[in-house]
Amino acid sequence: MAVEMSMPILVVDDYKTMVRIIRNLLKQIGFENVDEASDGQEAFEKIKKQSYGLVISDWNMEPMTGYELLKKVRADDSVRSTPFIMVTAESKTENVVAAKKAGVNNYIVKPFNAATLKAKMAAVLGDF
């Protein structure tokens, strides 16, 4: 199945610089339709209002973490199937295992580049 390059992608991170970096990497790959949220709560409200082709979320945020957002998305029938990639600066095995159990589609450890992001996205969405 071909990936729709115009699909909306939601980037969730409380660090504005990281949002800008991910937005620029997505642009390099060919994705222009990028929305953003600064925490899990704001992201969940957006996910409920609009259908996203992919959510790329940081793990560590306040007041709602990316992990809590992932669990909330997977528990909600209307948005449960939304592809979800978790981004974190920590490569703790227990975090990876917890995210997998919660239903994450893929996991990226910072720092990363466009090639890594594209590979992780292709693993979730299919080749593009």
C-alpha positions as a Markdown table, in Angstrom:
| # | Residue | x | y | z |
|---|---|---|---|---|
| 1 | Met | 0.0 | 0.0 | 0.0 |
| 2 | Ala | 1.4 | 3.4 | -1.0 |
| 3 | Val | 1.9 | 5.9 | 1.8 |
| 4 | Glu | 0.0 | 9.1 | 1.3 |
| 5 | Met | 2.6 | 11.8 | 1.5 |
| 6 | Ser | 0.0 | 14.4 | 2.3 |
| 7 | Met | -1.3 | 12.6 | 5.3 |
| 8 | Pro | -1.4 | 14.6 | 8.5 |
| 9 | Ile | 1.3 | 13.8 | 11.1 |
| 10 | Leu | 1.1 | 14.9 | 14.7 |
| 11 | Val | 4.5 | 15.6 | 16.4 |
| 12 | Val | 4.2 | 15.7 | 20.2 |
| 13 | Asp | 7.1 | 17.2 | 22.3 |
| 14 | Asp | 7.3 | 19.8 | 25.0 |
| 15 | Tyr | 10.6 | 21.0 | 23.6 |
| 16 | Lys | 9.9 | 23.4 | 20.7 |
| 17 | Thr | 13.4 | 22.9 | 19.2 |
| 18 | Met | 12.8 | 19.1 | 19.0 |
| 19 | Val | 9.4 | 19.7 | 17.3 |
| 20 | Arg | 11.2 | 21.9 | 14.8 |
| 21 | Ile | 13.9 | 19.3 | 14.2 |
| 22 | Ile | 11.3 | 16.5 | 13.6 |
| 23 | Arg | 9.2 | 18.8 | 11.4 |
| 24 | Asn | 12.3 | 19.6 | 9.3 |
| 25 | Leu | 13.2 | 15.9 | 9.0 |
| 26 | Leu | 9.7 | 15.0 | 7.9 |
| 27 | Lys | 10.0 | 17.8 | 5.3 |
| 28 | Gln | 13.2 | 16.3 | 4.0 |
| 29 | Ile | 11.5 | 12.9 | 3.7 |
| 30 | Gly | 8.6 | 14.6 | 1.8 |
| 31 | Phe | 5.9 | 15.1 | 4.5 |
| 32 | Glu | 4.6 | 18.6 | 4.7 |
| 33 | Asn | 1.3 | 18.2 | 6.6 |
| 34 | Val | 2.7 | 18.4 | 10.1 |
| 35 | Asp | 0.7 | 19.4 | 13.2 |
| 36 | Glu | 2.2 | 19.8 | 16.7 |
| 37 | Ala | 1.2 | 19.5 | 20.4 |
| 38 | Ser | 3.3 | 20.3 | 23.4 |
| 39 | Asp | 2.1 | 17.5 | 25.7 |
| 40 | Gly | 0.0 | 14.3 | 25.8 |
| 41 | Gln | -3.2 | 16.0 | 26.9 |
| 42 | Glu | -3.1 | 18.6 | 24.0 |
| 43 | Ala | -2.2 | 15.8 | 21.6 |
| 44 | Phe | -5.1 | 13.6 | 22.7 |
| 45 | Glu | -7.6 | 16.4 | 22.2 |
| 46 | Lys | -6.2 | 17.0 | 18.7 |
| 47 | Ile | -6.3 | 13.2 | 17.9 |
| 48 | Lys | -9.9 | 13.1 | 18.9 |
| 49 | Lys | -10.8 | 16.0 | 16.6 |
| 50 | Gln | -8.7 | 15.0 | 13.5 |
| 51 | Ser | -7.6 | 11.8 | 12.0 |
| 52 | Tyr | -3.8 | 11.5 | 11.8 |
| 53 | Gly | -1.8 | 9.1 | 9.6 |
| 54 | Leu | 0.9 | 9.0 | 12.3 |
| 55 | Val | 1.7 | 10.3 | 15.8 |
| 56 | Ile | 5.4 | 10.9 | 16.7 |
| 57 | Ser | 5.6 | 11.5 | 20.4 |
| 58 | Asp | 8.3 | 12.2 | 22.9 |
| 59 | Trp | 8.2 | 10.0 | 26.0 |
| 60 | Asn | 9.1 | 12.6 | 28.7 |
| 61 | Met | 6.5 | 15.4 | 29.0 |
| 62 | Glu | 4.4 | 17.1 | 31.6 |
| 63 | Pro | 1.5 | 16.9 | 32.6 |
| 64 | Met | 0.8 | 13.8 | 30.4 |
| 65 | Thr | 3.7 | 11.8 | 29.1 |
| 66 | Gly | 4.0 | 10.2 | 25.7 |
| 67 | Tyr | 3.6 | 6.8 | 27.3 |
| 68 | Glu | 0.4 | 7.9 | 29.0 |
| 69 | Leu | -0.8 | 9.3 | 25.7 |
| 70 | Leu | 0.0 | 6.0 | 23.9 |
| 71 | Lys | -2.1 | 4.1 | 26.5 |
| 72 | Lys | -4.9 | 6.6 | 26.2 |
| 73 | Val | -5.0 | 6.3 | 22.4 |
| 74 | Arg | -4.8 | 2.5 | 22.5 |
| 75 | Ala | -7.7 | 2.4 | 25.0 |
| 76 | Asp | -10.0 | 4.6 | 22.8 |
| 77 | Asp | -11.8 | 2.6 | 20.1 |
| 78 | Ser | -12.2 | 5.6 | 17.8 |
| 79 | Val | -8.5 | 6.2 | 17.5 |
| 80 | Arg | -6.9 | 2.9 | 18.6 |
| 81 | Ser | -5.4 | 2.1 | 15.2 |
| 82 | Thr | -3.5 | 5.3 | 14.8 |
| 83 | Pro | 0.1 | 4.5 | 14.0 |
| 84 | Phe | 2.3 | 5.7 | 16.9 |
| 85 | Ile | 6.1 | 6.1 | 17.1 |
| 86 | Met | 7.7 | 6.9 | 20.5 |
| 87 | Val | 10.8 | 9.1 | 20.6 |
| 88 | Thr | 13.0 | 9.2 | 23.7 |
| 89 | Ala | 16.5 | 10.2 | 24.8 |
| 90 | Glu | 16.7 | 7.1 | 27.0 |
| 91 | Ser | 17.2 | 3.6 | 25.5 |
| 92 | Lys | 16.2 | 1.8 | 28.7 |
| 93 | Thr | 15.1 | -1.7 | 27.9 |
| 94 | Glu | 12.2 | -1.5 | 30.4 |
| 95 | Asn | 10.8 | 1.6 | 28.6 |
| 96 | Val | 11.0 | -0.1 | 25.2 |
| 97 | Val | 9.3 | -3.2 | 26.6 |
| 98 | Ala | 6.6 | -1.0 | 28.3 |
| 99 | Ala | 5.9 | 0.9 | 25.1 |
| 100 | Lys | 5.7 | -2.3 | 23.1 |
| 101 | Lys | 3.2 | -3.8 | 25.6 |
| 102 | Ala | 1.2 | -0.6 | 25.4 |
| 103 | Gly | 0.9 | -0.9 | 21.7 |
| 104 | Val | 3.6 | 1.4 | 20.2 |
| 105 | Asn | 4.3 | 0.7 | 16.5 |
| 106 | Asn | 8.0 | 1.7 | 16.7 |
| 107 | Tyr | 10.6 | 3.4 | 18.9 |
| 108 | Ile | 13.3 | 5.9 | 18.1 |
| 109 | Val | 16.2 | 6.9 | 20.4 |
| 110 | Lys | 17.5 | 10.5 | 20.1 |
| 111 | Pro | 19.5 | 11.7 | 18.4 |
| 112 | Phe | 18.4 | 10.5 | 15.0 |
| 113 | Asn | 18.5 | 11.7 | 11.4 |
| 114 | Ala | 16.1 | 11.7 | 8.4 |
| 115 | Ala | 17.3 | 8.2 | 7.3 |
| 116 | Thr | 16.5 | 6.7 | 10.7 |
| 117 | Leu | 13.1 | 8.4 | 10.8 |
| 118 | Lys | 12.2 | 7.3 | 7.3 |
| 119 | Ala | 13.2 | 3.7 | 8.1 |
| 120 | Lys | 11.2 | 3.7 | 11.3 |
| 121 | Met | 8.2 | 5.2 | 9.5 |
| 122 | Ala | 8.5 | 2.7 | 6.6 |
| 123 | Ala | 8.5 | -0.1 | 9.1 |
| 124 | Val | 5.2 | 1.2 | 10.5 |
| 125 | Leu | 3.5 | 2.6 | 7.4 |
| 126 | Gly | 5.0 | 0.7 | 4.5 |
| 127 | Asp | 7.5 | 1.9 | 1.9 |
| 128 | Phe | 7.3 | 5.4 | 0.5 |
